[in-house]
Amino acid sequence: MFQSDERGLSTRCIHAGELTDAHGSPHTPIYNTTTFAFPSTAAILDVVEGRKAGSLYTRYGLNPTVQALEQKLASLEGAEAALAFASGMAAESALFLAQGREGIVCIGDAYGGTLELIGQQLPLLGIPTHLLLGDELERLDGLLAGGVRLVFFETPSNPTLEVFDIAALAARAHAHGALLAVDNTFASPVNQQPLALEADLVVHSATKYLGGHSDITAGALMGSKALLDVVWPWRKNLGQTPAPETAALLARSLRTLVVRVRQQNISALAIARAMEAHPRVLRVLHPGLESFPGHPLAVRQMSGFGGMLTIEVEGDGTMAAAIVDRLRLFAIAVSLGGVESLATQPVTTTHHGLTPEERARRGISDAMIRLSVGLEDPQDLIDDLEQALR
């Protein structure tokens, strides 16, 4: 088994964690098995009581296909360990329940489901939660001094692509004995390495760039073994482990992660620049644009700027919908990070559940269109947007 983290990211995407079977397969087989037999009671107790690694029961994650995937995921973020989940929201909920019961602060914009979980559902369990906008960071130290023990944010964020300083926020959290968790979904490990910037945990919706083909739903959490050991029982007992078939498909997708994301970086920046010059586009949000407020920070902490951008067009939500409806190559769909390009209005999908007042407070207008740039020829995508804007 390849284990070295000294090799390049592309090499690790292909080789890390892979188990070669008796037939010489270069990829870990799909162990579509719920339970595993042992030669003796002593042997099963060694695994149950943690003295030896081994396969035991797939719901626990103790399945060779799932475990091989987790070694690959850990390698991609430079982490000691990783846990695979059935979805990104499963990863977040287990993280919050395991490490956030004393208090959670979420900074900036986030996926609508994340905001609903933190803002509405976790408080029902008695967990103190706080939602801060990016321009309210002066409140953070007071919340940390008051007992918050988990700081969480996306960078770049959904859908405004706001960029946060991971190292600076990690230092502030650690000064109060709190943990810092970063949702790295939009950036991917190709463009950003939060653990190298002193974050404690990294979470992904692996449905997006890690999966990359819009054919699986999965999640991932990476960090130290000690921190993940606390999360593991929650995943086990909430039934959040992915099926072996999903784990194998995700491992397959990770083998092409670097080439996919690097091309999406190039295409998205070309489209962002074309849209910035378009007379009917009022604003383009993309970290790679020199006009973007977070561009200097993005240059410092990212190695690429990602395949996501948001445009704000002239008019209202009805005009934005008319433009989206005229697109031919961009599919009207939620999600992101696949090989096909997608367009969605946050007001109708990802952030539809927020009140108009809350969307306005977060700078999410009805005239915004979020674009996930795939692997089509970028000029074809620019042409598609221009004909729709006409």
Secondary structure, DSSP 8 states (H G I E B T S, - for coil): -B--SSS-HHHHHHHBT----TT--SS------SB---SSHHHHHHHHTTSS----BGGGT-SHHHHHHHHHHHHHTT-SEEEEESSHHHHHHHHHHHH-TT-EEEES---HHHHHIIIIIGGGGT--EEEE-GGGGGGHHHHHHTT--EEEEESS-TTT-----HHHHHHHHHHTT-EEEEE-TTTHHHH--GGGGT-SEEEEETTTTTT-SS----EEEEE-HHHHHHHHHHHHHHT----HHHHHHHHHHHTTHHHHHHHHHHHHHHHHHHHHT-TTEEEEE-TTSTTSTTHHHHHHH-SS--SEEEEEESS-HHHHHHHHHH-SSSEE-S---SSS-EEE-TTTTTTTTS-HHHHHHTT--TTEEEEE--SS-HHHHHHHHHHHH-
